[in-house]
């Protein structure tokens, strides 16, 4: 009977099964969380592009709205946009744009889904002199 209880054959098989299960769960988590990091990167680029457009145009208006619409189509994001200033921006004056959007992390489908608010901020200085 003692020899039967001390038999360790097959013990490694269970360890490997548990390890494979743990790796699969971690991989599933990474696959579900990675799109949030991509969305944050896209939101940062969105904010930088809008700030640069305001710098070049010297105003917050139709040119920045057109650029925002283009970026919405390209990135698939639809953030709320707020500006520190609107209208003409005099040479050397700073303008800040803040973008906010929500992205869902759906762990295991709809079961553990919850929204995360992403925010991006970019600042630029006007390059246009208005008389």
C-alpha positions in Angstrom: 0.0 0.0 0.0 2.9 2.4 0.8 4.4 1.9 -2.6 1.1 2.8 -4.2 0.7 6.1 -2.3 4.3 7.2 -3.1 3.9 6.7 -6.8 4.4 10.1 -8.5 3.7 9.1 -12.1 1.3 11.6 -13.8 1.9 14.4 -11.3 3.6 16.5 -13.9 0.7 16.2 -16.2 -1.6 18.1 -13.8 1.0 20.8 -13.3 1.2 21.3 -17.1 -2.6 21.4 -17.4 -2.8 24.1 -14.7 0.0 26.1 -16.3 -1.6 25.9 -19.8 -4.9 27.1 -18.3 -3.2 30.0 -16.5 -1.4 31.0 -19.7 -4.6 30.9 -21.7 -6.4 33.1 -19.1 -3.5 35.7 -19.2 -3.5 35.7 -23.0 -7.3 36.2 -23.1 -6.9 39.2 -20.6 -4.2 40.8 -22.7 -6.3 40.4 -25.9 -9.2 42.1 -24.2 -7.1 44.9 -22.6 -4.8 45.7 -25.5 -7.4 47.6 -27.6 -7.7 50.1 -24.7 -4.1 51.0 -25.0 -4.5 51.4 -28.8 -7.5 53.7 -28.2 -5.4 55.8 -25.8 -2.6 56.1 -28.3 -5.1 57.1 -31.1 -6.7 59.6 -28.7 -3.3 61.2 -28.0 -2.5 61.5 -31.7 -6.0 62.9 -32.3 -5.3 65.6 -29.7 -1.9 66.4 -31.1 -3.3 66.7 -34.7 -6.0 69.1 -33.6 -3.6 71.2 -31.6 -1.3 71.4 -34.6 -4.2 72.4 -36.9 -5.1 75.2 -34.5 -1.5 76.4 -34.5 -1.2 76.5 -38.2 -4.7 78.0 -38.8 -4.3 80.5 -35.9 -7.9 79.9 -34.9 -10.3 77.3 -33.5 -13.2 77.1 -35.9 -14.0 75.5 -39.2 -10.5 74.2 -39.9 -10.3 72.4 -36.6 -13.8 71.1 -37.0 -13.0 69.7 -40.4 -9.8 68.1 -39.0 -11.8 66.6 -36.1 -14.3 65.1 -38.5 -11.5 63.6 -40.6 -9.8 62.1 -37.5 -13.1 60.7 -36.3 -13.5 58.8 -39.6 -9.9 57.6 -39.5 -9.7 56.5 -35.9 -13.2 55.4 -35.3 -13.2 57.4 -32.0 -15.9 60.0 -31.2 -14.5 62.0 -28.3 -15.9 65.1 -26.8 -13.6 68.0 -27.6 -13.1 71.1 -25.5 -10.8 74.0 -26.2 -9.3 76.6 -23.9 -9.9 79.3 -26.4 -12.1 79.7 -29.5 -12.0 82.0 -32.5 -8.9 83.7 -33.6 -5.7 83.0 -31.6 -3.0 85.7 -31.8 0.6 84.9 -32.6 2.4 83.3 -29.6 -0.8 82.6 -27.6 -1.3 79.1 -26.3 -4.3 77.0 -26.9 -5.1 73.7 -25.3 -7.4 71.0 -26.5 -8.8 68.3 -24.2 -10.4 65.1 -25.6 -12.5 62.7 -23.5 -14.0 59.4 -24.5 -15.2 56.1 -23.0 -14.0 52.7 -24.0 -15.5 49.4 -22.7 -13.3 46.7 -21.4 -15.4 43.6 -22.0 -13.7 40.8 -20.0 -15.3 37.5 -21.0 -18.1 39.1 -23.1 -20.7 41.2 -21.4 -20.2 39.5 -18.1 -17.4 41.7 -16.7 -17.7 44.7 -19.0 -17.1 48.1 -17.6 -16.4 51.5 -19.2 -13.1 53.4 -18.8 -12.8 57.1 -19.4 -9.8 58.1 -21.5 -8.5 61.7 -21.6 -5.9 63.3 -23.9 -4.6 66.8 -23.7 -2.4 68.7 -26.2 -1.2 72.3 -26.2 0.0 74.4 -29.1 1.1 78.0 -29.8 -0.5 80.0 -32.6 1.8 80.7 -35.6 -0.5 83.3 -37.2 -0.6 87.1 -36.6 -4.1 88.6 -36.8 -4.3 92.4 -37.5 
